[in-house]
Amino acid sequence: MEILKVAATSDPNAVAGAIAGALESSGIVEAHAIGAGAVNQAVKAIAIARRLIEREGEPEIKVVPGFIDVDIGGEAKTGVRFVIQR
């Protein structure tokens, strides 16, 4: 399973393309976002990816959000994990 790291500065259209590509190849992908801005960009990207996939006639995607704990520079951070699958 591919893991995409989404930042507050990520382009939602580029992330949406990566999500759609990963779903096409493996059927499941995770997007990890730490911080409000990153979560915002991830949610926008998922909405765009959903629209792209539906236009191709594919079935809707399923998104399961959850929390993750990540160690960044020796400091524990909590982020949001989106498991996206067909």
Wavefront OBJ file of the C-alpha trace (Angstrom):
o trace
v 0.000 0.000 0.000
v 1.305 3.408 -0.969
v 1.481 6.167 1.649
v 1.154 9.780 0.509
v 2.354 12.539 2.809
v 0.274 15.687 2.402
v 1.588 19.081 3.538
v -0.170 22.408 3.957
v 1.642 23.556 0.806
v 0.672 20.495 -1.278
v -1.246 21.116 -4.506
v -4.608 19.324 -4.092
v -4.810 18.589 -7.824
v -1.403 16.880 -7.785
v -2.302 14.867 -4.685
v -5.631 13.907 -6.297
v -3.767 12.590 -9.330
v -1.473 10.571 -7.076
v -4.482 9.159 -5.207
v -6.242 8.203 -8.457
v -3.073 6.588 -9.812
v -2.476 4.603 -6.641
v -6.089 3.429 -6.561
v -5.795 2.317 -10.171
v -2.666 0.278 -9.501
v -3.347 -1.243 -6.072
v -6.920 -0.307 -5.119
v -5.904 1.216 -1.768
v -3.795 4.166 -0.629
v -3.154 6.069 2.602
v -2.801 9.832 2.918
v -1.097 11.182 6.040
v -1.525 14.820 7.103
v -0.142 16.624 10.150
v -1.658 20.005 10.989
v -4.862 21.770 10.054
v -3.561 23.096 6.742
v -2.356 19.683 5.639
v -5.657 18.047 6.604
v -7.484 20.720 4.602
v -5.381 20.020 1.503
v -5.845 16.257 1.931
v -9.633 16.550 2.147
v -9.711 18.764 -0.959
v -7.499 16.264 -2.807
v -9.760 13.358 -1.851
v -12.819 15.263 -3.118
v -11.068 16.020 -6.422
v -9.901 12.395 -6.766
v -13.444 11.189 -6.148
v -14.714 13.399 -8.958
v -11.963 12.154 -11.313
v -12.717 8.519 -10.548
v -16.482 8.934 -10.929
v -16.035 10.610 -14.332
v -14.180 7.505 -15.524
v -17.226 5.405 -14.641
v -15.528 3.685 -11.725
v -17.433 2.936 -8.523
v -17.261 5.399 -5.647
v -14.311 5.385 -3.305
v -14.447 4.662 0.409
v -12.520 6.880 2.844
v -11.832 5.917 6.464
v -10.218 8.654 8.584
v -8.241 7.965 11.728
v -5.413 9.272 13.872
v -1.714 8.393 13.688
v 1.197 9.155 15.975
v 4.373 10.197 14.166
v 7.840 10.903 15.517
v 9.278 14.007 13.851
v 12.700 15.109 15.010
v 12.327 13.295 18.309
v 8.983 14.957 18.989
v 5.705 13.007 18.980
v 3.037 14.503 16.724
v -0.535 13.414 16.090
v -1.780 13.445 12.517
v -4.761 12.318 10.506
v -4.615 9.193 8.356
v -7.055 8.709 5.484
v -7.350 5.157 4.153
v -8.789 5.455 0.650
v -9.966 2.417 -1.285
v -12.184 1.416 -4.153
l 1 2 3 4 5 6 7 8 9 10 11 12 13 14 15 16 17 18 19 20 21 22 23 24 25 26 27 28 29 30 31 32 33 34 35 36 37 38 39 40 41 42 43 44 45 46 47 48 49 50 51 52 53 54 55 56 57 58 59 60 61 62 63 64 65 66 67 68 69 70 71 72 73 74 75 76 77 78 79 80 81 82 83 84 85 86
